Amino acid sequence: MNVTKLGRRIAPALALAALTCGLAACNGGLESEGERVNRGVKDDVRGTRDFLRDRGITIDTRIPDR
């Protein structure tokens, strides 16, 4: 009987700890995915820029001063 009461007290804390560890582990994966997408977008933009530049079209991508 005492073991059951102890298990009921510890189980929620263990579940919360497991959830926290799971989220911490996923955080690195999400950052890596974001970096991968960012790198892919940059490569696409460079490819488009080079494609247009080869055809004599130039695009000014500088941010104007205010």
Summary of the structure (lengths in Angstrom):
residues: 66
radius of gyration: 25.8
end to end distance: 73.2
largest distance: 82.6
contacts: 109
relative contact order: 0.06
helix: 80%
strand: 0%
